[in-house]
Amino acid sequence: MAVLVKSGSTIALPRTNAFPQLRDGPLYGTLVDMIKETIPELQKLSTADKFALAVELWDELSSNPDEIPVTEEQLNELDRRFEEYRQDPDKVVAWEDAKARILSGRH
């Protein structure tokens, strides 16, 4: 997991192909084709510009978290993790500790 710090906020970036269920979804190809046809200039952007656009889109999406759909599978995973925490709360690592460990290179 890569970490990007932008304007005082930390953004965790998933590894490539971190969301295979999205790529394998029935509408993925159609959606990508629609975007490419509607905004062909996107394909001409440099990698850096595409990344900057992705960060801006993410910032916009994250400002309205209630509008982001959550799947049943994601809700089940959250329930599983919460139950795991309830069973053994001492296994939790504070964000500050995890961040310090990541930034120090101790994975």
DSSP file (Angstrom, degrees, kcal/mol; ACC not computed):
  #  RESIDUE AA STRUCTURE BP1 BP2  ACC     N-H-->O    O-->H-N    N-H-->O    O-->H-N    TCO  KAPPA ALPHA  PHI   PSI    X-CA   Y-CA   Z-CA
    1    1 A M              0   0    0      0, 0.0     2,-0.2     0, 0.0    14,-0.0   0.000 360.0 360.0 360.0 122.8    0.0    0.0    0.0
    2    2 A A  E     -A   13   0A   0     11,-1.6    11,-3.2     2,-0.0     2,-0.4  -0.580 360.0-146.7 -85.7 152.8    1.5    3.3   -1.1
    3    3 A V  E     -A   12   0A   0      9,-0.2     2,-0.4    -2,-0.2     9,-0.2  -0.989  10.8-168.6-125.5 130.6    0.9    6.4    1.0
    4    4 A L  E     -A   11   0A   0      7,-2.8     7,-3.5    -2,-0.4     2,-0.6  -0.962   8.3-154.8-117.5 132.6    0.5    9.9   -0.4
    5    5 A V  E     +A   10   0A   0     -2,-0.4     2,-0.4     5,-0.2     5,-0.2  -0.946  20.7 171.7-109.1 121.6    0.5   13.0    1.8
    6    6 A K  E >   -A    9   0A   0      3,-2.8     3,-2.4    -2,-0.6    -2,-0.0  -0.987  64.7 -20.5-134.1 121.8   -1.3   15.9    0.2
    7    7 A S  T 3  S-     0   0    0     -2,-0.4    -1,-0.1     1,-0.3     3,-0.1   0.866 127.2 -48.5  50.5  44.4   -2.1   19.2    1.8
    8    8 A G  T 3  S+     0   0    0      1,-0.2     2,-0.4     0, 0.0    -1,-0.3   0.434 118.3 105.8  81.1  -1.9   -1.8   17.8    5.3
    9    9 A S  E <   -A    6   0A   0     -3,-2.4    -3,-2.8     2,-0.0     2,-0.5  -0.868  63.2-135.3-112.4 148.5   -3.9   14.7    4.6
   10   10 A T  E     -A    5   0A   0     -2,-0.4     2,-0.5    -5,-0.2    -5,-0.2  -0.868  16.6-167.1-102.5 131.0   -2.8   11.2    4.2
   11   11 A I  E     -A    4   0A   0     -7,-3.5    -7,-2.8    -2,-0.5     2,-0.5  -0.974  12.1-145.8-119.1 121.0   -4.2    9.1    1.3
   12   12 A A  E     -A    3   0A   0     -2,-0.5    -9,-0.2    -9,-0.2    -2,-0.0  -0.754  14.8-154.7 -85.7 126.2   -3.7    5.4    1.2
   13   13 A L  E     -A    2   0A   0    -11,-3.2   -11,-1.6    -2,-0.5    -2,-0.0  -0.888  13.5-128.0-105.0 127.0   -3.3    4.2   -2.3
   14   14 A P        -     0   0    0      0, 0.0     3,-0.1     0, 0.0     4,-0.1  -0.288  28.9 -99.3 -70.0 156.3   -4.2    0.5   -3.0
   15   15 A R    >   -     0   0    0      1,-0.2     3,-1.4     2,-0.1     4,-0.1  -0.280  58.0 -74.6 -63.7 159.7   -1.9   -1.8   -4.9
   16   16 A T  T 3  S+     0   0    0      1,-0.3    -1,-0.2     2,-0.1     0, 0.0  -0.312 122.6  14.8 -55.9 140.0   -2.6   -2.3   -8.5
   17   17 A N  T 3  S+     0   0    0     -3,-0.1    -1,-0.3     2,-0.1    -2,-0.1   0.788  80.9 142.6  61.6  31.0   -5.6   -4.6   -9.0
   18   18 A A  S <  S+     0   0    0     -3,-1.4     3,-0.2     1,-0.3    -2,-0.1   0.675  70.5  47.7 -72.9 -16.1   -6.6   -4.1   -5.4
   19   19 A F    >>  +     0   0    0     -4,-0.1     4,-1.5     1,-0.1     3,-1.2  -0.528  62.2 157.4-123.0  64.9  -10.2   -4.1   -6.5
   20   20 A P  H 3> S+     0   0    0      0, 0.0     4,-2.5     0, 0.0     5,-0.2   0.817  72.0  64.2 -61.0 -29.3  -10.6   -7.1   -8.8
   21   21 A Q  H 34 S+     0   0    0      1,-0.2     4,-0.3     2,-0.2    -2,-0.1   0.827 102.8  49.4 -64.9 -29.0  -14.4   -7.2   -8.1
   22   22 A L  H X4 S+     0   0    0     -3,-1.2     3,-1.0     2,-0.2     6,-0.2   0.942 113.1  44.9 -71.6 -48.0  -14.7   -3.8   -9.8
   23   23 A R  H 3< S+     0   0    0     -4,-1.5    -2,-0.2     1,-0.3     6,-0.2   0.836 116.1  47.7 -64.1 -32.6  -12.7   -4.8  -12.9
   24   24 A D  T 3< S+     0   0    0     -4,-2.5    -1,-0.3    -5,-0.2    -2,-0.2   0.487  88.1 116.6 -87.7  -3.1  -14.6   -8.1  -13.1
   25   25 A G  S X  S-     0   0    0     -3,-1.0     3,-0.9    -4,-0.3     4,-0.5  -0.227  77.7-114.1 -66.6 157.0  -18.0   -6.4  -12.7
   26   26 A P  T 3  S+     0   0    0      0, 0.0     4,-0.3     0, 0.0    -1,-0.1   0.734 112.6  42.0 -66.3 -23.2  -20.4   -6.6  -15.6
   27   27 A L  T 3> S+     0   0    0      1,-0.1     4,-3.0     2,-0.1     5,-0.2   0.492  85.6  95.4-102.7  -3.1  -20.4   -2.9  -16.3
   28   28 A Y  H <> S+     0   0    0     -3,-0.9     4,-2.8    -6,-0.2     5,-0.2   0.938  88.3  42.3 -57.3 -54.5  -16.7   -2.2  -16.0
   29   29 A G  H  > S+     0   0    0     -4,-0.5     4,-2.5     1,-0.2    -1,-0.2   0.899 116.5  49.3 -59.5 -42.1  -15.8   -2.5  -19.7
   30   30 A T  H  > S+     0   0    0     -4,-0.3     4,-2.4     2,-0.2    -1,-0.2   0.910 112.4  48.0 -63.5 -43.2  -18.9   -0.5  -20.7
   31   31 A L  H  X S+     0   0    0     -4,-3.0     4,-2.4     2,-0.2    -2,-0.2   0.931 112.6  47.6 -64.4 -46.5  -18.1    2.2  -18.2
   32   32 A V  H  X S+     0   0    0     -4,-2.8     4,-2.6    -5,-0.2    -2,-0.2   0.922 112.7  49.4 -61.3 -44.3  -14.5    2.5  -19.2
   33   33 A D  H  X S+     0   0    0     -4,-2.5     4,-2.4    -5,-0.2    -1,-0.2   0.904 110.1  51.4 -61.3 -41.5  -15.5    2.6  -22.9
   34   34 A M  H  X S+     0   0    0     -4,-2.4     4,-2.6     2,-0.2     5,-0.2   0.917 111.1  47.2 -62.6 -43.5  -18.1    5.3  -22.2
   35   35 A I  H  X S+     0   0    0     -4,-2.4     4,-2.9     1,-0.2    -2,-0.2   0.927 112.1  49.9 -64.4 -44.3  -15.6    7.4  -20.4
   36   36 A K  H  < S+     0   0    0     -4,-2.6    -1,-0.2     1,-0.2    -2,-0.2   0.880 115.0  44.1 -61.9 -38.1  -13.0    7.0  -23.2
   37   37 A E  H  < S+     0   0    0     -4,-2.4    -1,-0.2    -5,-0.2    -2,-0.2   0.879 117.8  43.9 -73.4 -38.4  -15.6    8.0  -25.8
   38   38 A T  H  < S+     0   0    0     -4,-2.6    -2,-0.2     1,-0.3    -3,-0.2   0.872 129.9  23.3 -75.5 -38.2  -17.0   10.9  -23.8
   39   39 A I    ><  +     0   0    0     -4,-2.9     3,-1.8    -5,-0.2     4,-0.3  -0.619  66.3 165.4-129.6  72.0  -13.6   12.3  -22.7
   40   40 A P  G >   +     0   0    0      0, 0.0     3,-1.1     0, 0.0     4,-0.4   0.736  69.4  74.3 -63.3 -21.2  -11.0   11.1  -25.2
   41   41 A E  G >> S+     0   0    0      1,-0.3     3,-1.1     2,-0.2     4,-0.6   0.750  80.2  73.8 -63.0 -22.7   -8.5   13.7  -23.9
   42   42 A L  G X4 S+     0   0    0     -3,-1.8     3,-1.0     1,-0.3    -1,-0.3   0.874  90.6  56.0 -59.3 -36.6   -8.1   11.6  -20.8
   43   43 A Q  G <4 S+     0   0    0     -3,-1.1    -1,-0.3    -4,-0.3    -2,-0.2   0.725 103.5  55.7 -69.1 -19.8   -6.0    9.1  -22.8
   44   44 A K  G <4 S+     0   0    0     -3,-1.1    -1,-0.2    -4,-0.4    -2,-0.2   0.594  84.6 107.2 -87.5 -11.7   -3.7   11.9  -23.8
   45   45 A L  S << S-     0   0    0     -3,-1.0     2,-0.0    -4,-0.6    -3,-0.0  -0.334  74.9-113.2 -68.1 148.1   -2.9   12.9  -20.2
   46   46 A S     >  -     0   0    0      1,-0.1     4,-2.6     4,-0.0     5,-0.2  -0.292  31.1-105.2 -70.1 165.2    0.5   12.0  -18.8
   47   47 A T  H  > S+     0   0    0      1,-0.2     4,-2.5     2,-0.2     5,-0.2   0.908 123.0  52.2 -59.1 -42.3    0.7    9.5  -16.0
   48   48 A A  H  > S+     0   0    0      1,-0.2     4,-2.5     2,-0.2    -1,-0.2   0.907 110.5  47.4 -62.2 -42.1    1.3   12.4  -13.5
   49   49 A D  H  > S+     0   0    0      2,-0.2     4,-2.4     1,-0.2    -1,-0.2   0.888 111.1  51.2 -68.1 -37.9   -1.7   14.3  -14.7
   50   50 A K  H  X S+     0   0    0     -4,-2.6     4,-2.5     2,-0.2    -2,-0.2   0.908 111.1  49.0 -63.0 -40.8   -3.9   11.1  -14.6
   51   51 A F  H  X S+     0   0    0     -4,-2.5     4,-2.4     2,-0.2    -2,-0.2   0.924 110.3  50.1 -64.5 -43.7   -2.7   10.6  -11.0
   52   52 A A  H  X S+     0   0    0     -4,-2.5     4,-2.2     1,-0.2    -2,-0.2   0.900 111.4  49.5 -61.4 -40.4   -3.5   14.2  -10.1
   53   53 A L  H  X S+     0   0    0     -4,-2.4     4,-2.8     2,-0.2    -1,-0.2   0.915 109.4  51.5 -63.4 -43.3   -6.9   13.8  -11.6
   54   54 A A  H  X S+     0   0    0     -4,-2.5     4,-2.7     1,-0.2    -2,-0.2   0.900 109.7  50.0 -61.3 -40.8   -7.5   10.6   -9.6
   55   55 A V  H  X S+     0   0    0     -4,-2.4     4,-2.7     2,-0.2    -1,-0.2   0.921 111.4  48.5 -64.1 -43.6   -6.5   12.4   -6.4
   56   56 A E  H  X S+     0   0    0     -4,-2.2     4,-2.2     2,-0.2    -2,-0.2   0.920 112.4  48.1 -63.0 -43.4   -8.9   15.2   -7.1
   57   57 A L  H  X S+     0   0    0     -4,-2.8     4,-2.8     2,-0.2    -2,-0.2   0.919 111.8  50.4 -61.7 -43.0  -11.7   12.8   -7.9
   58   58 A W  H  X S+     0   0    0     -4,-2.7     4,-3.1     1,-0.2    -2,-0.2   0.921 108.7  51.9 -61.3 -43.8  -11.0   10.9   -4.7
   59   59 A D  H  X S+     0   0    0     -4,-2.7     4,-0.9     1,-0.2    -1,-0.2   0.912 111.7  47.0 -58.9 -42.3  -11.0   14.1   -2.7
   60   60 A E  H >< S+     0   0    0     -4,-2.2     3,-0.6     2,-0.2     4,-0.4   0.931 114.0  46.9 -65.8 -45.3  -14.4   15.0   -4.2
   61   61 A L  H >< S+     0   0    0     -4,-2.8     3,-1.7     1,-0.2     6,-0.2   0.918 110.1  52.8 -61.9 -43.3  -15.8   11.5   -3.5
   62   62 A S  H 3< S+     0   0    0     -4,-3.1    -1,-0.2     1,-0.3    -2,-0.2   0.671  96.9  66.9 -71.1 -14.6  -14.5   11.4    0.0
   63   63 A S  T << S+     0   0    0     -4,-0.9    -1,-0.3    -3,-0.6    -2,-0.2   0.634 109.2  38.6 -78.1 -11.6  -16.2   14.7    0.8
   64   64 A N    X   +     0   0    0     -3,-1.7     3,-1.9    -4,-0.4     4,-0.3  -0.501  69.1 160.6-131.4  63.5  -19.5   12.9    0.4
   65   65 A P  G >   +     0   0    0      0, 0.0     3,-1.3     0, 0.0    -1,-0.1   0.773  69.4  65.2 -62.0 -26.7  -19.0    9.5    2.0
   66   66 A D  G 3  S+     0   0    0      1,-0.3    -4,-0.1    -3,-0.1    -2,-0.0   0.690  97.3  57.3 -69.4 -15.7  -22.7    8.8    2.4
   67   67 A E  G <  S+     0   0    0     -3,-1.9    -1,-0.3    -6,-0.2    -6,-0.0   0.530  83.1  97.4 -90.9  -6.5  -23.1    8.8   -1.3
   68   68 A I  S <  S-     0   0    0     -3,-1.3     2,-0.1    -4,-0.3    -7,-0.0  -0.731  78.7-125.1 -85.8 121.3  -20.6    6.0   -1.9
   69   69 A P        -     0   0    0      0, 0.0     2,-0.4     0, 0.0    -2,-0.1  -0.365  20.2-154.6 -67.8 143.9  -22.4    2.7   -2.3
   70   70 A V        -     0   0    0     -2,-0.1     2,-0.1     4,-0.0     0, 0.0  -0.975  12.1-134.3-120.5 130.9  -21.3   -0.1    0.1
   71   71 A T     >  -     0   0    0     -2,-0.4     4,-2.2     1,-0.1     5,-0.2  -0.371  21.8-114.5 -81.4 162.4  -21.8   -3.7   -0.9
   72   72 A E  H  > S+     0   0    0      1,-0.2     4,-2.5     2,-0.2     5,-0.2   0.877 118.8  56.6 -59.8 -38.9  -23.2   -6.5    1.3
   73   73 A E  H  > S+     0   0    0      2,-0.2     4,-2.0     1,-0.2    -1,-0.2   0.897 106.8  48.3 -61.2 -41.5  -19.7   -8.1    1.1
   74   74 A Q  H  > S+     0   0    0      2,-0.2     4,-2.3     1,-0.2    -2,-0.2   0.909 111.1  50.0 -66.3 -42.3  -18.1   -5.0    2.5
   75   75 A L  H  X S+     0   0    0     -4,-2.2     4,-2.4     1,-0.2    -2,-0.2   0.905 110.3  50.9 -62.3 -40.6  -20.6   -4.7    5.3
   76   76 A N  H  X S+     0   0    0     -4,-2.5     4,-2.5     1,-0.2    -1,-0.2   0.894 109.3  50.7 -63.2 -39.7  -20.0   -8.3    6.2
   77   77 A E  H  X S+     0   0    0     -4,-2.0     4,-2.6     2,-0.2    -2,-0.2   0.903 109.7  50.0 -65.7 -40.8  -16.3   -7.7    6.3
   78   78 A L  H  X S+     0   0    0     -4,-2.3     4,-2.6     2,-0.2    -2,-0.2   0.916 111.1  49.3 -62.8 -42.3  -16.7   -4.7    8.6
   79   79 A D  H  X S+     0   0    0     -4,-2.4     4,-2.4     2,-0.2    -2,-0.2   0.916 111.3  49.9 -61.3 -42.7  -18.9   -6.8   10.9
   80   80 A R  H  X S+     0   0    0     -4,-2.5     4,-2.2     1,-0.2    -2,-0.2   0.920 112.4  46.6 -62.5 -44.7  -16.3   -9.6   10.9
   81   81 A R  H  X S+     0   0    0     -4,-2.6     4,-2.3     2,-0.2    -1,-0.2   0.894 111.7  50.8 -66.5 -39.5  -13.5   -7.1   11.8
   82   82 A F  H  X S+     0   0    0     -4,-2.6     4,-2.6     2,-0.2    -1,-0.2   0.910 110.9  48.8 -65.1 -40.5  -15.6   -5.5   14.5
   83   83 A E  H  X S+     0   0    0     -4,-2.4     4,-2.1     2,-0.2    -2,-0.2   0.896 109.3  52.7 -64.8 -39.5  -16.3   -8.8   16.0
   84   84 A E  H  X S+     0   0    0     -4,-2.2     4,-1.6     2,-0.2    -2,-0.2   0.907 110.4  48.6 -61.0 -41.6  -12.6   -9.8   15.9
   85   85 A Y  H  < S+     0   0    0     -4,-2.3    -2,-0.2     1,-0.2    -1,-0.2   0.924 109.4  51.8 -62.9 -45.1  -11.9   -6.5   17.7
   86   86 A R  H  < S+     0   0    0     -4,-2.6    -1,-0.2     1,-0.2    -2,-0.2   0.864 109.1  51.4 -61.1 -35.3  -14.5   -7.2   20.3
   87   87 A Q  H  < S+     0   0    0     -4,-2.1    -1,-0.2     1,-0.2    -2,-0.2   0.847 132.8   8.8 -69.9 -34.4  -13.0  -10.7   20.9
   88   88 A D    ><  +     0   0    0     -4,-1.6     3,-1.9    -3,-0.2    -1,-0.2  -0.560  63.4 172.7-149.9  77.5   -9.5   -9.3   21.4
   89   89 A P  G >  S+     0   0    0      0, 0.0     3,-1.2     0, 0.0    -3,-0.1   0.678  75.3  72.5 -63.9 -16.9   -9.3   -5.5   21.7
   90   90 A D  G 3  S+     0   0    0      1,-0.2    -5,-0.1    -5,-0.1    -2,-0.0   0.662  83.5  69.2 -72.6 -14.1   -5.6   -5.7   22.6
   91   91 A K  G <  S+     0   0    0     -3,-1.9    -1,-0.2    -6,-0.2     2,-0.2   0.593  77.0 107.7 -77.3  -9.8   -4.7   -6.6   19.0
   92   92 A V    <   -     0   0    0     -3,-1.2     2,-0.5    -4,-0.2     0, 0.0  -0.449  57.7-153.6 -73.3 139.1   -5.6   -3.1   17.8
   93   93 A V        -     0   0    0     -2,-0.2    -2,-0.1     4,-0.0    -1,-0.0  -0.962  21.6-119.1-112.9 128.0   -2.8   -0.9   16.7
   94   94 A A     >  -     0   0    0     -2,-0.5     4,-2.5     1,-0.1     3,-0.4  -0.324  22.3-119.4 -63.4 146.6   -3.4    2.9   17.0
   95   95 A W  H  > S+     0   0    0      1,-0.2     4,-3.1     2,-0.2     5,-0.3   0.884 114.1  55.8 -55.2 -41.4   -3.2    4.8   13.7
   96   96 A E  H  > S+     0   0    0      1,-0.2     4,-2.2     2,-0.2    -1,-0.2   0.899 110.4  45.2 -60.1 -40.8   -0.3    6.9   15.0
   97   97 A D  H  > S+     0   0    0     -3,-0.4     4,-2.3     2,-0.2    -2,-0.2   0.913 114.4  47.6 -68.8 -43.6    1.7    3.7   15.8
   98   98 A A  H  X S+     0   0    0     -4,-2.5     4,-2.5     2,-0.2    -2,-0.2   0.921 113.0  48.9 -63.6 -43.5    0.9    2.1   12.5
   99   99 A K  H  X S+     0   0    0     -4,-3.1     4,-2.9    -5,-0.2     5,-0.2   0.924 111.0  49.4 -62.9 -45.3    1.8    5.3   10.6
  100  100 A A  H  X S+     0   0    0     -4,-2.2     4,-1.6    -5,-0.3     6,-0.2   0.901 112.0  49.5 -60.9 -40.7    5.1    5.6   12.4
  101  101 A R  H  X>S+     0   0    0     -4,-2.3     5,-1.5     2,-0.2     4,-0.5   0.916 112.9  46.6 -64.6 -43.6    5.9    2.0   11.7
  102  102 A I  H ><5S+     0   0    0     -4,-2.5     3,-1.2     1,-0.2    -2,-0.2   0.941 113.9  47.1 -63.2 -48.4    5.0    2.4    8.0
  103  103 A L  H 3<5S+     0   0    0     -4,-2.9    -1,-0.2     1,-0.3    -2,-0.2   0.752 108.4  55.6 -69.8 -23.4    7.0    5.6    7.6
  104  104 A S  H 3<5S-     0   0    0     -4,-1.6    -1,-0.3    -5,-0.2    -2,-0.2   0.571 114.3-115.9 -84.0  -8.4   10.0    4.1    9.4
  105  105 A G  T <<5S+     0   0    0     -3,-1.2     2,-1.1    -4,-0.5    -3,-0.2   0.498  74.4 131.7  87.9   3.0   10.2    1.2    7.0
  106  106 A R      <       0   0    0     -5,-1.5    -1,-0.2    -6,-0.2    -2,-0.2  -0.755 360.0 360.0 -89.8  95.8    9.4   -1.4    9.6
  107  107 A H              0   0    0     -2,-1.1    -1,-0.2    -3,-0.1    -5,-0.1   0.443 360.0 360.0 -91.8 360.0    6.6   -3.4    8.0
